[in-house]
Amino acid sequence: MVNILIYTAHRCGYCVMAKRLLDSKNVIYTEINVDEQDGQREEMMRKTKRRTVPQIYIGDFHVGGFDDLNALNKAGKLEPLLNS
């Protein structure tokens, strides 16, 4: 099973939608809430070059945010990534 990492924040509707989509695929993911520990948002920004949450990695592949994850799902490309 591929490692999935999702950076989230409190009161983030897109984060909730991304986690629901991943939950619907019955996959296990690691969530890092950038509001809960000092330096996590900065680490996420260094790694992703983006400021917004969610930021999602499937393995070493940076998916991006919820819209990107949802687009992969609608195009039928999410399942192959999750099963790689």
DSSP file (Angstrom, degrees, kcal/mol; ACC not computed):
  #  RESIDUE AA STRUCTURE BP1 BP2  ACC     N-H-->O    O-->H-N    N-H-->O    O-->H-N    TCO  KAPPA ALPHA  PHI   PSI    X-CA   Y-CA   Z-CA
    1    1 A M              0   0    0      0, 0.0     2,-0.1     0, 0.0    82,-0.1   0.000 360.0 360.0 360.0 136.0    0.0    0.0    0.0
    2    2 A V        -     0   0    0     80,-0.8     2,-0.3    79,-0.1    26,-0.2  -0.439 360.0-111.3 -75.4 146.1    1.3    3.4   -0.9
    3    3 A N        -     0   0    0     -2,-0.1    56,-3.7    26,-0.1     2,-0.4  -0.629  32.0-163.1 -78.2 134.0    1.9    6.1    1.7
    4    4 A I  E     -A   58   0A   0     24,-0.4    26,-2.9    -2,-0.3     2,-0.4  -0.977   6.0-172.4-121.7 132.2   -0.5    9.0    1.6
    5    5 A L  E     -Ab  57  30A   0     52,-2.4    52,-3.1    -2,-0.4     2,-0.4  -0.985   1.5-175.2-125.2 132.4    0.2   12.3    3.4
    6    6 A I  E     -Ab  56  31A   0     24,-2.7    26,-2.5    -2,-0.4     2,-0.5  -0.980  14.1-151.6-131.6 122.6   -2.2   15.1    3.7
    7    7 A Y  E     +Ab  55  32A   0     48,-2.9    48,-1.2    -2,-0.4     2,-0.2  -0.793  30.2 169.2 -87.6 129.4   -1.5   18.5    5.2
    8    8 A T  E     - b   0  33A   0     24,-2.6    26,-3.1    -2,-0.5    27,-0.3  -0.744  21.6-152.2-131.4 177.6   -4.6   20.1    6.7
    9    9 A A    >   -     0   0    0     -2,-0.2     3,-0.7    24,-0.2     6,-0.1  -0.968  34.7 -86.5-147.4 160.5   -5.7   22.9    8.9
   10   10 A H  T 3  S+     0   0    0     -2,-0.3     3,-0.1     1,-0.2     5,-0.0  -0.334 109.9  17.4 -63.4 150.3   -8.6   23.6   11.3
   11   11 A R  T 3  S+     0   0    0      1,-0.2     2,-0.6     2,-0.1    -1,-0.2   0.858  86.9 142.2  55.2  42.2  -11.8   25.1    9.7
   12   12 A C    <>  -     0   0    0     -3,-0.7     4,-1.8     1,-0.2     3,-0.2  -0.913  33.1-172.0-117.6 104.0  -10.8   24.0    6.2
   13   13 A G  H  > S+     0   0    0     -2,-0.6     4,-2.3     1,-0.2     5,-0.2   0.869  88.0  54.0 -62.0 -38.9  -13.7   22.7    4.1
   14   14 A Y  H  > S+     0   0    0      1,-0.2     4,-2.3     2,-0.2    -1,-0.2   0.846 106.0  53.8 -65.8 -32.9  -11.5   21.6    1.3
   15   15 A C  H  > S+     0   0    0      2,-0.2     4,-2.5    -3,-0.2    -1,-0.2   0.917 108.4  49.3 -64.9 -43.3   -9.5   19.5    3.8
   16   16 A V  H  X S+     0   0    0     -4,-1.8     4,-2.3     1,-0.2    -2,-0.2   0.924 111.9  48.4 -61.2 -44.9  -12.7   17.8    5.0
   17   17 A M  H  X S+     0   0    0     -4,-2.3     4,-2.2     2,-0.2    -1,-0.2   0.894 110.9  50.6 -64.8 -39.2  -13.7   17.1    1.4
   18   18 A A  H  X S+     0   0    0     -4,-2.3     4,-2.4     1,-0.2    -1,-0.2   0.922 111.7  47.3 -64.1 -43.6  -10.2   15.6    0.6
   19   19 A K  H  X S+     0   0    0     -4,-2.5     4,-2.8     2,-0.2    -2,-0.2   0.881 110.6  52.6 -66.4 -37.2  -10.3   13.4    3.6
   20   20 A R  H  X S+     0   0    0     -4,-2.3     4,-2.3     2,-0.2    -1,-0.2   0.915 109.6  49.0 -63.2 -42.0  -13.9   12.2    2.8
   21   21 A L  H  X S+     0   0    0     -4,-2.2     4,-0.8     2,-0.2    -2,-0.2   0.935 113.8  45.4 -63.4 -45.2  -12.7   11.3   -0.8
   22   22 A L  H ><>S+     0   0    0     -4,-2.4     5,-1.4     1,-0.2     3,-0.8   0.904 111.9  52.5 -64.4 -40.2   -9.8    9.4    0.6
   23   23 A D  H ><5S+     0   0    0     -4,-2.8     3,-1.8     1,-0.2    -1,-0.2   0.877 103.0  58.4 -61.9 -37.1  -12.0    7.7    3.2
   24   24 A S  H 3<5S+     0   0    0     -4,-2.3    -1,-0.2     1,-0.3    -2,-0.2   0.739 103.4  53.3 -66.1 -20.6  -14.4    6.7    0.4
   25   25 A K  T <<5S-     0   0    0     -3,-0.8    -1,-0.3    -4,-0.8    -2,-0.2   0.396 111.3-125.3 -91.2   1.4  -11.4    4.8   -1.2
   26   26 A N  T < 5 +     0   0    0     -3,-1.8     2,-0.3     1,-0.2    -3,-0.2   0.881  59.7 145.4  56.1  43.1  -10.8    3.0    2.1
   27   27 A V      < -     0   0    0     -5,-1.4     2,-0.4   -26,-0.0    -1,-0.2  -0.794  48.6-125.8-109.0 155.1   -7.1    4.1    2.2
   28   28 A I        +     0   0    0     -2,-0.3   -24,-0.4   -26,-0.2     2,-0.3  -0.832  33.8 177.1 -97.7 134.6   -5.1    4.9    5.2
   29   29 A Y        -     0   0    0     -2,-0.4     2,-0.5   -26,-0.1   -24,-0.2  -0.940  30.1-122.5-135.9 158.3   -3.4    8.3    5.3
   30   30 A T  E     -b    5   0A   0    -26,-2.9   -24,-2.7    -2,-0.3     2,-0.5  -0.893  27.3-155.7-100.4 127.4   -1.2   10.3    7.6
   31   31 A E  E     -b    6   0A   0     -2,-0.5     2,-0.6   -26,-0.2   -24,-0.2  -0.898   9.6-169.9-107.6 130.5   -2.7   13.7    8.4
   32   32 A I  E     -b    7   0A   0    -26,-2.5   -24,-2.6    -2,-0.5     2,-0.7  -0.965  11.6-154.0-117.3 112.5   -0.5   16.6    9.5
   33   33 A N  E >   -b    8   0A   0     -2,-0.6     3,-1.5   -26,-0.2     4,-0.5  -0.781   1.9-157.2 -88.1 115.1   -2.5   19.6   10.8
   34   34 A V  T 3  S+     0   0    0    -26,-3.1     7,-0.6    -2,-0.7     6,-0.2   0.618  88.6  60.2 -71.2 -12.1   -0.4   22.7   10.3
   35   35 A D  T 3  S+     0   0    0    -27,-0.3    -1,-0.3     1,-0.2   -26,-0.1   0.613  96.7  61.4 -85.9 -13.4   -2.3   24.6   13.0
   36   36 A E  S <  S+     0   0    0     -3,-1.5     2,-0.4     1,-0.2    -2,-0.2   0.646 105.2  35.3 -94.1 -15.4   -1.4   22.1   15.7
   37   37 A Q  S >  S-     0   0    0     -4,-0.5     3,-1.8    -3,-0.1     4,-0.4  -0.989  84.1-109.6-144.1 132.0    2.4   22.4   15.8
   38   38 A D  T 3  S+     0   0    0     -2,-0.4    -3,-0.1     1,-0.2    -2,-0.0  -0.282 102.0  20.2 -56.0 137.1    4.8   25.3   15.3
   39   39 A G  T 3> S+     0   0    0     -5,-0.1     4,-2.3     1,-0.0    -1,-0.2   0.235  89.9 106.6  90.9 -13.0    6.8   25.0   12.1
   40   40 A Q  H <> S+     0   0    0     -3,-1.8     4,-2.6    -6,-0.2     5,-0.2   0.905  80.0  49.1 -67.8 -40.2    4.4   22.5   10.3
   41   41 A R  H  > S+     0   0    0     -7,-0.6     4,-2.6    -4,-0.4    -1,-0.2   0.917 112.5  48.8 -64.5 -41.3    3.0   25.2    7.9
   42   42 A E  H  > S+     0   0    0      2,-0.2     4,-2.3     1,-0.2    -2,-0.2   0.899 110.8  50.5 -64.3 -40.5    6.6   26.3    7.0
   43   43 A E  H  X S+     0   0    0     -4,-2.3     4,-2.3     2,-0.2    -2,-0.2   0.926 111.3  48.8 -61.7 -44.3    7.6   22.7    6.4
   44   44 A M  H  X S+     0   0    0     -4,-2.6     4,-3.0     1,-0.2     6,-0.4   0.918 111.1  49.8 -61.4 -43.9    4.7   22.2    4.1
   45   45 A M  H  X S+     0   0    0     -4,-2.6     4,-2.0     1,-0.2    -1,-0.2   0.877 111.2  48.8 -65.8 -37.9    5.4   25.4    2.2
   46   46 A R  H  < S+     0   0    0     -4,-2.3    -1,-0.2     2,-0.2    -2,-0.2   0.918 117.3  42.2 -64.0 -43.1    9.1   24.4    1.7
   47   47 A K  H  < S+     0   0    0     -4,-2.3    -2,-0.2    -5,-0.2    -1,-0.2   0.899 128.9  25.3 -72.5 -42.2    8.1   20.9    0.5
   48   48 A T  H  < S-     0   0    0     -4,-3.0    -3,-0.2     2,-0.2    -2,-0.2   0.640  88.9-133.3-100.9 -17.3    5.2   21.9   -1.7
   49   49 A K  S  < S+     0   0    0     -4,-2.0     2,-0.3    -5,-0.4    -4,-0.2   0.738  75.1 106.6  64.0  23.7    6.0   25.5   -2.7
   50   50 A R        -     0   0    0     -6,-0.4    -1,-0.3    -5,-0.1    -2,-0.2  -0.933  59.5-156.5-131.4 155.3    2.3   26.2   -1.9
   51   51 A R        +     0   0    0     -2,-0.3     2,-0.2    -3,-0.1    -6,-0.1   0.632  66.2  84.8-103.1 -18.4    0.7   28.1    1.0
   52   52 A T  S    S-     0   0    0      2,-0.1    -2,-0.1    -7,-0.1     0, 0.0  -0.494  72.3 -97.7 -94.2 156.0   -2.8   26.6    1.0
   53   53 A V  S    S+     0   0    0     -2,-0.2   -39,-0.2     2,-0.0   -38,-0.2  -0.868  86.3  50.1-114.9 153.7   -4.2   23.4    2.5
   54   54 A P        +     0   0    0      0, 0.0     2,-0.4     0, 0.0   -46,-0.2   0.549  60.7 175.2 -77.8 157.8   -4.9   20.7    1.9
   55   55 A Q  E     -A    7   0A   0    -48,-1.2   -48,-2.9    -2,-0.1     2,-0.4  -0.999  14.5-162.3-124.9 128.1   -1.7   19.5    0.2
   56   56 A I  E     -AC   6  64A   0      8,-2.5     7,-2.1    -2,-0.4     8,-1.3  -0.921  13.6-170.9-123.3 133.6   -1.7   15.9   -0.6
   57   57 A Y  E     -AC   5  62A   0    -52,-3.1   -52,-2.4    -2,-0.4     2,-0.6  -0.979   6.2-167.3-118.1 134.1    1.1   13.4   -1.5
   58   58 A I  E >  S-AC   4  61A   0      3,-2.6     3,-1.9    -2,-0.4     2,-0.3  -0.954  75.2 -45.8-116.4 108.0    0.5    9.9   -2.8
   59   59 A G  T 3  S-     0   0    0    -56,-3.7   -54,-0.1    -2,-0.6    23,-0.0  -0.544 122.4 -28.1  63.1-131.7    3.8    8.2   -2.4
   60   60 A D  T 3  S+     0   0    0     -2,-0.3     2,-0.5    -3,-0.1    -1,-0.3   0.454 116.3 106.3 -90.2  -2.4    6.4   10.7   -3.8
   61   61 A F  E <   -C   58   0A   0     -3,-1.9    -3,-2.6    20,-0.1     2,-0.9  -0.691  65.3-143.4 -85.9 120.7    3.8   12.3   -6.2
   62   62 A H  E     -C   57   0A   0     -2,-0.5    -5,-0.2    -5,-0.2    -2,-0.1  -0.741  18.9-178.5 -83.0 106.8    2.5   15.7   -5.1
   63   63 A V  E     -     0   0A   0     -7,-2.1     2,-0.4    -2,-0.9    -1,-0.2   0.914  27.4-143.0 -70.3 -44.5   -1.1   15.7   -6.0
   64   64 A G  E     -C   56   0A   0     -8,-1.3    -8,-2.5     4,-0.1    -1,-0.3  -0.943  43.3 -22.9 113.1-138.9   -1.8   19.3   -4.9
   65   65 A G  S  > S-     0   0    0     -2,-0.4     4,-2.3   -10,-0.2     5,-0.2  -0.130  78.9 -74.6 -98.7-165.3   -5.1   20.3   -3.2
   66   66 A F  H  > S+     0   0    0      1,-0.2     4,-3.2     2,-0.2     5,-0.3   0.907 127.2  55.0 -60.8 -44.0   -8.6   18.9   -3.2
   67   67 A D  H  > S+     0   0    0      1,-0.2     4,-2.2     2,-0.2    -1,-0.2   0.896 110.6  46.8 -58.4 -39.3   -9.5   20.1   -6.7
   68   68 A D  H  > S+     0   0    0      2,-0.2     4,-2.2     1,-0.2    -1,-0.2   0.911 113.3  48.3 -67.4 -43.1   -6.5   18.3   -8.0
   69   69 A L  H  X S+     0   0    0     -4,-2.3     4,-2.1     1,-0.2    -2,-0.2   0.923 113.1  47.9 -62.1 -45.1   -7.4   15.1   -6.1
   70   70 A N  H  X S+     0   0    0     -4,-3.2     4,-2.7     1,-0.2    -2,-0.2   0.879 109.5  52.9 -65.0 -39.2  -11.0   15.3   -7.3
   71   71 A A  H  X S+     0   0    0     -4,-2.2     4,-1.9    -5,-0.3     6,-0.2   0.906 108.8  50.0 -63.6 -41.7   -9.9   15.8  -10.9
   72   72 A L  H  <>S+     0   0    0     -4,-2.2     5,-2.6     2,-0.2     6,-1.1   0.912 111.6  49.4 -60.9 -42.0   -7.7   12.7  -10.7
   73   73 A N  H ><5S+     0   0    0     -4,-2.1     3,-1.4     4,-0.2    -2,-0.2   0.939 111.1  47.5 -63.4 -47.7  -10.6   10.8   -9.3
   74   74 A K  H 3<5S+     0   0    0     -4,-2.7    -1,-0.2     1,-0.3    -2,-0.2   0.809 110.9  52.7 -64.8 -29.8  -13.0   11.9  -12.0
   75   75 A A  T 3<5S-     0   0    0     -4,-1.9    -1,-0.3    -5,-0.2    -2,-0.2   0.468 115.0-116.2 -84.0  -1.5  -10.5   11.1  -14.7
   76   76 A G  T < 5S+     0   0    0     -3,-1.4    -3,-0.2    -4,-0.3    -2,-0.1   0.679  88.0 110.8  76.3  16.9  -10.1    7.6  -13.3
   77   77 A K     >< +     0   0    0     -5,-2.6     4,-1.0    -6,-0.2    -4,-0.2   0.504  56.8  73.0-102.0  -6.2   -6.4    8.2  -12.5
   78   78 A L  H  > S+     0   0    0     -6,-1.1     4,-2.5     2,-0.2     3,-0.3   0.940  90.7  55.6 -74.8 -47.0   -6.7    8.2   -8.7
   79   79 A E  H  > S+     0   0    0      1,-0.2     4,-1.9     2,-0.2    -1,-0.2   0.908 106.0  51.0 -54.0 -47.8   -7.2    4.4   -8.2
   80   80 A P  H  4 S+     0   0    0      0, 0.0    -1,-0.2     0, 0.0     4,-0.2   0.890 111.6  49.0 -59.5 -36.7   -4.0    3.5  -10.1
   81   81 A L  H >< S+     0   0    0     -4,-1.0     3,-1.1    -3,-0.3    -2,-0.2   0.923 111.3  48.9 -65.4 -43.4   -2.0    5.9   -7.9
   82   82 A L  H 3< S+     0   0    0     -4,-2.5   -80,-0.8     1,-0.2    -1,-0.2   0.798 114.8  45.4 -67.1 -28.1   -3.5    4.5   -4.7
   83   83 A N  T 3<        0   0    0     -4,-1.9    -1,-0.2    -5,-0.2    -2,-0.2   0.314 360.0 360.0 -98.3   7.8   -2.7    1.0   -5.8
   84   84 A S    <         0   0    0     -3,-1.1    -1,-0.2    -4,-0.2    -2,-0.1   0.498 360.0 360.0 -79.9 360.0    0.8    1.6   -7.0
